């Protein structure tokens, strides 16, 4: 996976609607940490070729945005040119805290 360092050549990451449902509303115990795992990986793993990151279907929270900001500040996402958050700000998504941190 991402944390194993096997996706260093990744250029675009878009979570499809079905994947977003699994991350937002876990039905199985092993799926419970899927969202946290994704954002933790983005904060810790060097992904120099990742140019497009689409998170609009996930409705990132302030906590998610804080983890993403850590990755940006560490230089893990130097190639990032497009960050698609869709309409995630506000109800159920991130707020001022998440935006300021990014």
C-alpha positions in Angstrom: 0.0 0.0 0.0 0.9 3.7 0.3 2.6 3.3 3.7 4.8 0.4 2.4 6.4 2.8 -0.1 5.2 0.9 -3.1 3.3 3.8 -4.6 6.0 6.4 -5.1 5.2 6.5 -8.8 1.6 7.4 -8.1 0.5 10.4 -10.2 -3.2 10.7 -9.5 -5.3 9.5 -6.6 -9.1 9.7 -6.7 -11.3 7.9 -4.2 -14.3 6.5 -6.1 -17.8 6.9 -4.6 -17.9 3.3 -3.5 -14.5 3.7 -1.8 -15.7 6.9 -0.1 -18.6 5.0 1.4 -16.3 2.4 2.9 -14.1 5.1 4.4 -17.0 7.2 5.7 -19.3 4.6 7.0 -17.4 1.5 8.0 -19.4 -1.7 8.2 -16.6 -4.1 9.1 -14.1 -3.6 12.0 -11.1 -3.8 9.6 -12.6 -0.9 7.5 -12.9 1.3 10.6 -9.5 2.9 10.2 -9.5 3.2 6.4 -10.0 7.0 6.5 -7.3 7.5 9.2 -5.0 5.2 7.3 -5.3 7.1 4.1 -4.7 10.5 5.7 -1.9 9.2 7.9 -0.2 7.8 4.9 -0.5 11.1 3.1 1.1 12.8 6.1 4.0 10.3 6.3 4.9 9.0 2.9 6.9 10.8 0.3 4.9 10.8 -2.9 6.9 13.1 -5.2 5.0 12.3 -8.4 1.5 12.7 -7.0 0.1 15.6 -9.1 -3.7 15.2 -8.6 -5.5 14.3 -5.4 -9.3 14.2 -5.4 -10.9 14.0 -2.0 -14.2 15.6 -2.8 -16.2 12.4 -2.2 -14.7 11.8 1.2 -15.7 15.1 2.7 -12.5 15.6 4.6 -12.8 16.7 8.2 -10.6 19.2 10.1 -8.6 16.2 11.5 -8.1 14.9 7.9 -6.9 18.3 6.7 -4.5 18.6 9.6 -2.9 15.3 8.6 -2.8 16.4 4.9 -1.1 19.7 6.0 1.6 17.7 7.8 2.4 15.9 4.6 2.5 19.2 2.7 4.8 20.8 5.3 7.1 17.8 5.3 7.5 18.1 1.6 5.9 14.7 0.9 3.6 16.1 -1.8 6.0 18.4 -3.7 4.5 17.5 -7.1 0.9 18.2 -6.1 -0.7 20.6 -8.6 -4.4 19.8 -8.2 -6.2 19.3 -4.8 -9.9 18.7 -5.4 -11.9 19.1 -2.2 -15.2 19.6 -3.9 -17.8 21.0 -1.6 -16.3 19.6 1.5 -16.1 22.8 3.6 -18.8 23.2 6.1 -21.5 20.8 7.1 -19.9 17.5 7.8 -16.6 18.5 6.2 -13.7 20.6 7.3 -14.0 24.1 8.6 -11.8 27.1 9.3 -9.3 25.1 11.3 -8.6 22.7 8.5 -8.4 25.4 5.9 -6.0 27.5 8.0 -3.7 24.6 8.6 -3.4 23.8 4.9 
